Amino acid sequence: MAELTIGVKGRAEKIVDQTNTAKTMGSGSLDVFATPALVAMMEEAAVSALTLSEEQSSVGVSLDIKHTAATPLGMKVWANAELIEVDRRRLVFKLEAYDDQELIGSGTHERFIIEVEKFMTKTQAKSGERE
């Protein structure tokens, strides 16, 4: 398994546009940065903190966040993730997201390191069970 160090950080950033608004994503009726887009950006930041072997990946299993401020079209948003706990294959990240004006969200995210081949074999077996 890859060596994981407490304190390793990742980052993701976006510009708020029509593809990631609450109105477009169906999570609201306004042209502001959508909570589902915030969640995806936070997960992307956590994933970017990891350096895993080609045989490994990670999957998100829980997310506890608050989306505390709205961001309008055209503004840059970014998320920072910091690895704060490692328990064998279980990883916990502290998350913070900002726009050009303020903190817009925060929380924690849990991921598990998986072996890609084993995980995909188990997942694909589901499609054969539905007959």
DSSP file with accessible surface (Angstrom, degrees, kcal/mol):
  #  RESIDUE AA STRUCTURE BP1 BP2  ACC     N-H-->O    O-->H-N    N-H-->O    O-->H-N    TCO  KAPPA ALPHA  PHI   PSI    X-CA   Y-CA   Z-CA
    1    1 A M              0   0  120      0, 0.0     3,-0.1     0, 0.0    51,-0.0   0.000 360.0 360.0 360.0 147.7    0.0    0.0    0.0
    2    2 A A        -     0   0   26      1,-0.1     2,-0.5    51,-0.1    50,-0.1  -0.218 360.0-104.1 -63.4 152.0    1.2    3.5   -0.7
    3    3 A E        -     0   0  172     48,-0.1     2,-0.5     2,-0.0    48,-0.2  -0.679  39.5-166.1 -79.1 123.3    2.8    5.5    2.0
    4    4 A L        -     0   0   26     -2,-0.5     2,-0.5    46,-0.1    46,-0.1  -0.951   2.3-157.8-117.8 132.9    0.3    8.1    3.3
    5    5 A T    >   -     0   0   92     -2,-0.5     3,-2.0    80,-0.0    78,-0.2  -0.924  22.0-117.6-115.7 128.4    1.4   11.0    5.6
    6    6 A I  T 3  S+     0   0   96     -2,-0.5    78,-0.2     1,-0.2     3,-0.1  -0.341 102.8  34.2 -55.4 136.7   -0.9   13.0    7.9
    7    7 A G  T 3  S+     0   0   27     76,-3.2    -1,-0.2     1,-0.3    77,-0.1   0.272  77.9 142.6  98.3 -11.6   -0.9   16.6    6.7
    8    8 A V    <   -     0   0   50     -3,-2.0    75,-2.6    75,-0.1    -1,-0.3  -0.367  37.7-151.1 -62.4 143.1   -0.7   15.9    3.0
    9    9 A K  E     -A   82   0A 146     73,-0.2     2,-0.3    39,-0.1    73,-0.2  -0.882  18.3-172.5-124.3 152.2   -2.9   18.4    1.1
   10   10 A G  E     -A   81   0A   9     71,-2.4    71,-2.5    -2,-0.3     2,-0.3  -0.914   6.1-162.5-135.3 163.2   -4.9   18.5   -2.1
   11   11 A R  E     -A   80   0A 106     -2,-0.3     2,-0.3    69,-0.2    69,-0.2  -0.997   8.4-177.5-147.7 147.3   -6.7   21.3   -3.9
   12   12 A A  E     -A   79   0A   5     67,-1.9    67,-2.9    -2,-0.3     2,-0.3  -0.985  10.1-171.7-141.0 147.0   -9.3   21.7   -6.6
   13   13 A E  E     +A   78   0A  94     -2,-0.3     2,-0.3    65,-0.2    65,-0.2  -0.983   6.5 173.2-142.5 155.8  -10.7   24.8   -8.2
   14   14 A K  E     -A   77   0A  74     63,-2.6    63,-2.9    -2,-0.3     2,-0.4  -0.934  30.2-120.7-145.8 166.1  -13.5   25.9  -10.6
   15   15 A I  E     -A   76   0A  87     -2,-0.3     2,-0.5    61,-0.2    61,-0.2  -0.955  38.3-114.5-108.9 134.7  -15.2   28.9  -12.0
   16   16 A V        +     0   0    2     59,-2.6    58,-3.3    -2,-0.4     2,-0.2  -0.585  56.3 149.3 -70.5 119.0  -18.9   29.1  -11.3
   17   17 A D    >   -     0   0   69     -2,-0.5     3,-1.6    56,-0.2     4,-0.2  -0.788  63.8 -75.6-138.6-174.0  -20.6   28.8  -14.6
   18   18 A Q  G >  S+     0   0  101      1,-0.3     3,-0.6    -2,-0.2     6,-0.1   0.726 122.3  62.8 -63.6 -19.2  -23.9   27.5  -16.0
   19   19 A T  G 3  S+     0   0  101      1,-0.2    -1,-0.3     5,-0.1    -3,-0.1   0.721 109.5  37.0 -79.1 -19.1  -22.7   23.9  -15.7
   20   20 A N  G <  S+     0   0   15     -3,-1.6    14,-2.6    -5,-0.1    -1,-0.2   0.075  86.8 118.4-125.4  28.5  -22.4   24.0  -11.9
   21   21 A T  B <> S-E   33   0B   0     -3,-0.6     4,-2.7    12,-0.2     6,-0.2  -0.542  71.9-118.1 -90.8 159.8  -25.2   26.1  -10.7
   22   22 A A  H  >>S+     0   0    9     10,-2.4     5,-1.4     8,-0.4     6,-1.1   0.896 115.8  55.0 -60.0 -39.2  -28.0   25.0   -8.4
   23   23 A K  H  45S+     0   0  124      7,-2.1     3,-0.4     9,-0.2    -1,-0.2   0.933 112.7  40.6 -61.9 -47.4  -30.5   25.7  -11.2
   24   24 A T  H  45S+     0   0   80      1,-0.2    -2,-0.2     6,-0.2    -1,-0.2   0.896 116.9  48.2 -68.9 -40.0  -28.7   23.5  -13.7
   25   25 A M  H  <5S-     0   0   87     -4,-2.7    -1,-0.2     1,-0.1    -2,-0.2   0.526 109.2-120.0 -83.5  -5.4  -27.9   20.7  -11.3
   26   26 A G  T  <5S+     0   0   65     -4,-1.0    -3,-0.2    -3,-0.4    -4,-0.1   0.641  83.5 112.9  80.1  15.0  -31.5   20.6   -9.9
   27   27 A S  S   <S-     0   0   60     -5,-1.4     2,-0.3    -6,-0.2    -4,-0.2   0.335  88.9 -18.5-100.7   7.8  -30.6   21.4   -6.3
   28   28 A G        -     0   0   41     -6,-1.1    -2,-0.3    -7,-0.1    -1,-0.1  -0.965  66.5-100.1 174.2-173.3  -32.3   24.7   -6.3
   29   29 A S  S    S+     0   0   96     -2,-0.3     2,-0.3    -3,-0.1    -6,-0.1   0.351  83.1  91.3-114.7   6.4  -33.7   27.4   -8.6
   30   30 A L  S    S-     0   0  110      2,-0.1    -7,-2.1     3,-0.0     2,-1.6  -0.703  77.5-119.2-109.8 155.6  -30.9   30.0   -8.5
   31   31 A D  S    S+     0   0   58     -2,-0.3    42,-0.7    -9,-0.2     2,-0.3  -0.528  75.3 113.4 -87.0  67.1  -27.8   30.7  -10.6
   32   32 A V  B    S-F   72   0C  39     -2,-1.6   -10,-2.4    40,-0.2    -9,-0.2  -0.898  82.8 -70.0-130.7 162.3  -25.3   30.2   -7.7
   33   33 A F  B     -E   21   0B   4     38,-2.4   -12,-0.2    -2,-0.3    38,-0.2  -0.324  59.6-125.5 -56.9 125.7  -22.7   27.5   -7.1
   34   34 A A     >  -     0   0    0    -14,-2.6     4,-2.1     1,-0.1     5,-0.2  -0.451   3.9-129.3 -79.0 146.7  -24.6   24.3   -6.3
   35   35 A T  H  > S+     0   0   63      1,-0.2     4,-2.7     2,-0.2     5,-0.2   0.913 110.8  54.9 -60.1 -42.4  -24.1   22.2   -3.2
   36   36 A P  H  > S+     0   0   53      0, 0.0     4,-2.3     0, 0.0    -1,-0.2   0.890 108.5  49.6 -60.0 -33.6  -23.6   19.0   -5.4
   37   37 A A  H  > S+     0   0   12      2,-0.2     4,-2.3   -17,-0.2    -2,-0.2   0.882 109.5  51.5 -70.1 -36.6  -20.8   20.9   -7.3
   38   38 A L  H  X S+     0   0    0     -4,-2.1     4,-2.5     2,-0.2     5,-0.2   0.938 109.8  49.9 -62.8 -45.4  -19.2   21.9   -3.9
   39   39 A V  H  X S+     0   0   38     -4,-2.7     4,-2.5     1,-0.2    -2,-0.2   0.938 111.5  47.8 -58.9 -48.5  -19.3   18.3   -2.8
   40   40 A A  H  X S+     0   0   55     -4,-2.3     4,-2.5     1,-0.2    -1,-0.2   0.903 111.7  50.1 -61.7 -40.9  -17.7   17.0   -6.0
   41   41 A M  H  X S+     0   0    1     -4,-2.3     4,-2.2     2,-0.2    -1,-0.2   0.900 109.8  50.9 -66.0 -38.9  -15.0   19.7   -5.8
   42   42 A M  H  X S+     0   0    0     -4,-2.5     4,-2.0     2,-0.2    -2,-0.2   0.923 111.2  47.8 -64.9 -42.0  -14.2   18.8   -2.2
   43   43 A E  H  X S+     0   0   64     -4,-2.5     4,-2.7     1,-0.2     5,-0.2   0.912 109.4  53.9 -63.8 -41.0  -13.9   15.1   -3.1
   44   44 A E  H  X S+     0   0   89     -4,-2.5     4,-2.3     1,-0.2    -1,-0.2   0.905 106.9  51.9 -59.7 -40.3  -11.6   16.1   -6.0
   45   45 A A  H  X S+     0   0    0     -4,-2.2     4,-0.7     2,-0.2    36,-0.3   0.922 110.4  48.1 -63.1 -42.0   -9.4   18.0   -3.6
   46   46 A A  H >< S+     0   0    0     -4,-2.0     3,-1.2     1,-0.2     4,-0.4   0.940 111.5  49.3 -64.1 -45.6   -9.1   14.9   -1.4
   47   47 A V  H >< S+     0   0   65     -4,-2.7     3,-1.7     1,-0.3    -1,-0.2   0.896 105.2  58.7 -60.9 -38.2   -8.3   12.6   -4.3
   48   48 A S  H 3< S+     0   0   64     -4,-2.3    -1,-0.3     1,-0.3    -2,-0.2   0.708  97.0  62.6 -68.1 -15.9   -5.7   15.0   -5.5
   49   49 A A  T << S+     0   0    8     -3,-1.2     2,-0.3    -4,-0.7    -1,-0.3   0.662  92.2  85.4 -78.8 -15.2   -3.9   14.7   -2.2
   50   50 A L    <   -     0   0   23     -3,-1.7     2,-0.5    -4,-0.4   -46,-0.1  -0.687  53.4-168.9 -98.2 140.8   -3.3   11.0   -2.7
   51   51 A T        +     0   0  123     -2,-0.3     2,-0.3   -48,-0.2   -48,-0.1  -0.951  26.6 168.4-121.6 104.3   -0.5    9.2   -4.6
   52   52 A L        -     0   0   42     -2,-0.5     6,-0.1     4,-0.1    -2,-0.0  -0.780  37.8 -97.6-115.0 161.7   -1.5    5.6   -5.0
   53   53 A S    >   -     0   0   45     -2,-0.3     3,-1.7     1,-0.1    -1,-0.1  -0.258  40.8-105.1 -69.6 164.7   -0.1    2.7   -7.1
   54   54 A E  T 3  S+     0   0  185      1,-0.3    -1,-0.1    62,-0.0    62,-0.1   0.771 121.9  57.7 -62.8 -25.5   -1.8    1.9  -10.4
   55   55 A E  T 3  S+     0   0  125     61,-0.1    61,-2.6    60,-0.1    62,-0.4   0.562 104.9  64.3 -79.9 -10.0   -3.4   -1.1   -8.7
   56   56 A Q  E <   +B  115   0A  15     -3,-1.7     2,-0.3    59,-0.2    59,-0.2  -0.790  51.0 161.9-116.2 158.4   -5.1    1.0   -6.1
   57   57 A S  E     -B  114   0A  56     57,-1.9    57,-2.6    -2,-0.3     2,-0.3  -0.844  29.5-119.4-149.2-172.8   -7.7    3.8   -6.0
   58   58 A S  E     -B  113   0A   9     -2,-0.3     2,-0.4    55,-0.3    55,-0.2  -0.979  14.8-155.9-137.0 151.3   -9.8    5.3   -3.4
   59   59 A V  E     -B  112   0A  41     53,-2.3    53,-2.4    -2,-0.3     2,-0.3  -0.979  20.9-121.5-126.9 140.7  -13.6    5.6   -2.9
   60   60 A G  E     +B  111   0A  35     -2,-0.4    51,-0.3    51,-0.2     3,-0.1  -0.622  31.3 169.6 -78.4 137.2  -15.5    8.1   -0.9
   61   61 A V  E     +     0   0A  78     49,-2.6     2,-0.3     1,-0.4    50,-0.2   0.586  62.0  13.4-123.5 -20.4  -17.8    6.6    1.8
   62   62 A S  E     -B  110   0A  57     48,-1.5    48,-2.4     2,-0.0    -1,-0.4  -0.990  51.3-173.9-156.8 153.7  -18.9    9.5    3.8
   63   63 A L  E     -B  109   0A  56     -2,-0.3     2,-0.5    46,-0.2    46,-0.2  -0.974   2.3-175.9-148.2 127.8  -19.1   13.3    3.7
   64   64 A D  E     +B  108   0A 115     44,-2.8    44,-2.2    -2,-0.3     2,-0.3  -0.908  29.4 151.0-128.2  98.9  -20.2   15.7    6.4
   65   65 A I  E     -B  107   0A  36     -2,-0.5     2,-0.4    42,-0.2    42,-0.2  -0.888  37.7-145.0-129.9 162.6  -20.2   19.3    5.1
   66   66 A K  E     -B  106   0A 143     40,-2.5    40,-1.7    -2,-0.3     2,-0.8  -0.994   8.5-153.9-123.5 132.0  -21.8   22.6    5.5
   67   67 A H  E     +B  105   0A  52     -2,-0.4    38,-0.3    38,-0.2     3,-0.1  -0.914  25.5 169.6-103.3 103.8  -22.3   24.9    2.5
   68   68 A T        +     0   0   87     36,-1.7     2,-0.3    -2,-0.8    37,-0.2   0.506  51.1  33.7-104.3  -7.7  -22.4   28.3    4.3
   69   69 A A  S    S-     0   0   16     35,-1.2     2,-0.2    33,-0.1    -1,-0.1  -0.992  71.1-122.9-151.6 142.6  -22.2   31.0    1.6
   70   70 A A        -     0   0   66     -2,-0.3   -36,-0.1    -3,-0.1    -2,-0.0  -0.543  19.6-155.2 -83.0 150.0  -23.5   31.4   -1.9
   71   71 A T        -     0   0    1    -38,-0.2   -38,-2.4    -2,-0.2     3,-0.1  -0.993  12.8-136.3-128.6 129.3  -21.2   32.2   -4.8
   72   72 A P  B >   -F   32   0C  66      0, 0.0     3,-1.5     0, 0.0   -56,-0.3  -0.262  36.9 -73.9 -81.3 167.9  -22.4   34.0   -8.0
   73   73 A L  T 3  S+     0   0   71    -42,-0.7   -56,-0.2     1,-0.2     3,-0.1  -0.222 114.8  26.4 -53.7 142.3  -21.6   33.2  -11.6
   74   74 A G  T 3  S+     0   0   58    -58,-3.3     2,-0.3     1,-0.3    -1,-0.2   0.240  90.5 119.6  89.4 -13.4  -18.1   34.0  -12.8
   75   75 A M    <   -     0   0   39     -3,-1.5   -59,-2.6   -59,-0.1    -1,-0.3  -0.614  64.2-118.2 -89.0 146.9  -16.4   33.8   -9.5
   76   76 A K  E     -A   15   0A  65     -2,-0.3    24,-0.7   -61,-0.2     2,-0.3  -0.602  30.4-172.5 -79.9 139.9  -13.6   31.4   -8.7
   77   77 A V  E     -AC  14  99A   0    -63,-2.9   -63,-2.6    -2,-0.3     2,-0.3  -0.952   3.8-179.5-127.8 150.2  -14.1   28.7   -6.1
   78   78 A W  E     -AC  13  98A  44     20,-2.4    20,-2.8    -2,-0.3     2,-0.4  -0.991  14.8-148.2-148.8 156.0  -11.6   26.3   -4.6
   79   79 A A  E     -AC  12  97A   0    -67,-2.9   -67,-1.9    -2,-0.3     2,-0.4  -0.975   5.9-158.0-125.4 140.9  -11.4   23.5   -2.1
   80   80 A N  E     -AC  11  96A  54     16,-3.2    16,-2.1    -2,-0.4     2,-0.4  -0.955   8.2-168.2-115.4 136.7   -8.5   22.4    0.2
   81   81 A A  E     -AC  10  95A   2    -71,-2.5   -71,-2.4    -2,-0.4     2,-0.4  -0.985   1.9-170.4-124.4 137.5   -8.3   19.0    1.6
   82   82 A E  E     -AC   9  94A  63     12,-2.2    12,-2.9    -2,-0.4     2,-0.5  -0.995  25.7-125.6-129.0 127.6   -5.9   17.9    4.4
   83   83 A L  E     + C   0  93A   0    -75,-2.6   -76,-3.2    -2,-0.4    10,-0.2  -0.593  36.6 166.0 -71.0 119.1   -5.4   14.3    5.4
   84   84 A I  E     +     0   0A  74      8,-3.0     2,-0.3    -2,-0.5     9,-0.2   0.534  58.6  28.3-114.6 -11.1   -5.9   14.3    9.2
   85   85 A E  E     - C   0  92A  82      7,-1.4     7,-2.4   -80,-0.1     2,-0.4  -0.976  51.7-172.8-154.0 137.8   -6.3   10.5   10.0
   86   86 A V  E     + C   0  91A  54     -2,-0.3     2,-0.4     5,-0.2     5,-0.2  -0.992   7.6 172.0-130.3 121.7   -5.0    7.3    8.5
   87   87 A D  E >   - C   0  90A  75      3,-2.8     3,-2.6    -2,-0.4     2,-0.4  -0.852  67.8 -72.3-129.6  90.2   -6.3    3.9    9.9
   88   88 A R  T 3  S-     0   0  193     -2,-0.4    -1,-0.1     1,-0.3    25,-0.0  -0.399 120.6  -7.3  55.0-106.8   -5.0    1.2    7.6
   89   89 A R  T 3  S+     0   0   96     -2,-0.4    24,-2.2    -3,-0.1     2,-0.5   0.504 117.2  96.7 -93.3  -6.2   -7.1    1.8    4.4
   90   90 A R  E <   -CD  87 112A  55     -3,-2.6    -3,-2.8    22,-0.2     2,-0.4  -0.750  53.9-172.5 -90.6 129.2   -9.4    4.3    6.0
   91   91 A L  E     -CD  86 111A   0     20,-3.2    20,-2.4    -2,-0.5     2,-0.4  -0.956   8.5-162.0-123.1 138.6   -8.6    8.0    5.3
   92   92 A V  E     -CD  85 110A  14     -7,-2.4    -8,-3.0    -2,-0.4    -7,-1.4  -0.983   9.3-165.9-123.3 131.6  -10.2   11.1    6.9
   93   93 A F  E     -CD  83 109A   0     16,-3.1    16,-2.0    -2,-0.4     2,-0.5  -0.911  17.7-138.8-116.5 142.6   -9.8   14.6    5.4
   94   94 A K  E     -CD  82 108A  94    -12,-2.9   -12,-2.2    -2,-0.4     2,-0.4  -0.840  30.7-158.1 -91.2 133.7  -10.5   18.0    6.7
   95   95 A L  E     +CD  81 107A   1     12,-3.1    12,-1.9    -2,-0.5     2,-0.3  -0.921  20.0 172.1-120.5 142.0  -12.2   20.1    4.0
   96   96 A E  E     -CD  80 106A  57    -16,-2.1   -16,-3.2    -2,-0.4     2,-0.4  -0.987   9.6-166.4-143.0 140.4  -12.5   23.9    3.4
   97   97 A A  E     -CD  79 105A   0      8,-2.8     7,-3.1    -2,-0.3     8,-1.5  -0.975   9.0-178.8-129.7 145.5  -13.9   25.7    0.4
   98   98 A Y  E     -CD  78 103A  63    -20,-2.8   -20,-2.4    -2,-0.4     5,-0.2  -0.925  17.4-157.3-135.7 157.6  -13.6   29.3   -0.5
   99   99 A D  E     -C   77   0A   5      3,-2.3   -22,-0.2    -2,-0.3   -28,-0.0  -0.613  55.6 -80.6-116.8-172.3  -14.6   31.9   -3.1
  100  100 A D  S    S+     0   0   88    -24,-0.7     3,-0.1    -2,-0.2   -23,-0.1   0.632 128.8  37.3 -66.0 -10.5  -12.8   35.2   -3.7
  101  101 A Q  S    S-     0   0  150      1,-0.3     2,-0.3     0, 0.0    -1,-0.2   0.751 120.0 -23.7-108.8 -34.3  -14.6   36.7   -0.8
  102  102 A E  S    S-     0   0  104    -33,-0.0    -3,-2.3     0, 0.0     2,-0.3  -0.977  75.1 -59.4-166.4 173.5  -15.0   34.1    2.0
  103  103 A L  E     + D   0  98A  65     -2,-0.3    -5,-0.3    -5,-0.2     3,-0.1  -0.568  43.3 178.6 -67.7 128.9  -15.2   30.6    3.4
  104  104 A I  E     +     0   0A   0     -7,-3.1   -36,-1.7     1,-0.3   -35,-1.2   0.540  58.6   1.3-113.7 -12.1  -18.1   29.0    1.6
  105  105 A G  E     +BD  67  97A   0     -8,-1.5    -8,-2.8   -38,-0.3    -1,-0.3  -0.971  54.4 177.2-170.0 157.4  -18.0   25.4    3.0
  106  106 A S  E     +BD  66  96A  40    -40,-1.7   -40,-2.5    -2,-0.3     2,-0.3  -0.980  21.7 107.9-158.3 164.4  -16.3   23.1    5.4
  107  107 A G  E     -BD  65  95A  20    -12,-1.9   -12,-3.1    -2,-0.3     2,-0.3  -0.995  53.4 -69.5 160.9-159.6  -16.4   19.6    6.8
  108  108 A T  E     -BD  64  94A  59    -44,-2.2   -44,-2.8    -2,-0.3     2,-0.4  -0.934  29.4-161.8-131.7 156.0  -14.9   16.2    6.8
  109  109 A H  E     -BD  63  93A   2    -16,-2.0   -16,-3.1    -2,-0.3     2,-0.4  -1.000   5.1-154.3-141.6 133.9  -14.6   13.4    4.2
  110  110 A E  E     +BD  62  92A  46    -48,-2.4   -49,-2.6    -2,-0.4   -48,-1.5  -0.927  16.6 175.4-113.2 133.8  -13.8    9.7    4.6
  111  111 A R  E     -BD  60  91A  15    -20,-2.4   -20,-3.2    -2,-0.4     2,-0.4  -0.931  18.0-144.6-130.1 157.3  -12.3    7.6    1.8
  112  112 A F  E     -BD  59  90A  72    -53,-2.4   -53,-2.3    -2,-0.3     2,-0.4  -0.975  17.7-127.6-122.1 138.7  -11.1    4.0    1.6
  113  113 A I  E     -B   58   0A   3    -24,-2.2     2,-0.3    -2,-0.4   -55,-0.3  -0.693  35.5-173.0 -80.3 132.8   -8.2    2.7   -0.4
  114  114 A I  E     -B   57   0A  28    -57,-2.6   -57,-1.9    -2,-0.4     2,-0.7  -0.878  32.3-114.7-125.9 158.3   -9.2   -0.2   -2.6
  115  115 A E  E  >  -B   56   0A  65     -2,-0.3     4,-2.6   -59,-0.2   -59,-0.2  -0.867  31.3-144.4 -89.3 117.6   -7.6   -2.7   -4.9
  116  116 A V  H  > S+     0   0   53    -61,-2.6     4,-3.0    -2,-0.7     5,-0.3   0.902  91.9  47.5 -55.5 -50.9   -9.0   -1.8   -8.3
  117  117 A E  H  > S+     0   0  161    -62,-0.4     4,-2.4     1,-0.2    -1,-0.2   0.941 115.6  43.9 -61.5 -47.4   -9.2   -5.3   -9.8
  118  118 A K  H  > S+     0   0  166      1,-0.2     4,-2.2     2,-0.2    -1,-0.2   0.924 115.6  49.0 -62.4 -44.5  -10.9   -6.8   -6.8
  119  119 A F  H  X S+     0   0   80     -4,-2.6     4,-2.4     1,-0.2    -2,-0.2   0.931 113.6  45.2 -62.0 -46.7  -13.3   -3.9   -6.4
  120  120 A M  H  X S+     0   0   81     -4,-3.0     4,-3.1    -5,-0.2     5,-0.2   0.878 110.5  54.0 -69.9 -35.4  -14.3   -3.9  -10.0
  121  121 A T  H  X S+     0   0   92     -4,-2.4     4,-1.6    -5,-0.3    -1,-0.2   0.948 112.3  44.5 -61.4 -46.2  -14.8   -7.7  -10.1
  122  122 A K  H  X S+     0   0  167     -4,-2.2     4,-0.6    -5,-0.2    -2,-0.2   0.913 115.6  47.9 -64.1 -42.1  -17.1   -7.5   -7.2
  123  123 A T  H >< S+     0   0   54     -4,-2.4     3,-1.2     1,-0.2     4,-0.4   0.931 110.8  49.6 -66.2 -45.8  -18.9   -4.5   -8.6
  124  124 A Q  H >X S+     0   0  114     -4,-3.1     3,-1.2     1,-0.3     4,-0.6   0.811  98.4  68.9 -65.3 -27.8  -19.4   -6.0  -12.1
  125  125 A A  H >X S+     0   0   48     -4,-1.6     3,-0.7     1,-0.3     4,-0.7   0.788  86.7  69.8 -62.4 -24.1  -20.7   -9.2  -10.5
  126  126 A K  H X< S+     0   0  132     -3,-1.2     3,-0.9    -4,-0.6     4,-0.4   0.865  90.6  58.6 -60.2 -37.4  -23.8   -7.2   -9.5
  127  127 A S  H <4 S+     0   0   79     -3,-1.2     3,-0.5    -4,-0.4    -1,-0.2   0.803 104.0  51.7 -68.3 -23.5  -24.9   -6.9  -13.1
  128  128 A G  H << S+     0   0   46     -3,-0.7    -1,-0.2    -4,-0.6    -2,-0.2   0.644  99.2  65.5 -84.1 -13.3  -25.1  -10.8  -13.4
  129  129 A E  S << S+     0   0  151     -3,-0.9     2,-1.1    -4,-0.7    -1,-0.2   0.600  82.2  83.0 -84.8  -9.7  -27.2  -11.1  -10.3
  130  130 A R              0   0  202     -3,-0.5    -1,-0.2    -4,-0.4    -4,-0.0  -0.607 360.0 360.0 -97.4  78.9  -30.2   -9.3  -11.8
  131  131 A E              0   0  213     -2,-1.1    -3,-0.0    -3,-0.0    -2,-0.0  -0.744 360.0 360.0-130.1 360.0  -32.1  -11.9  -13.8
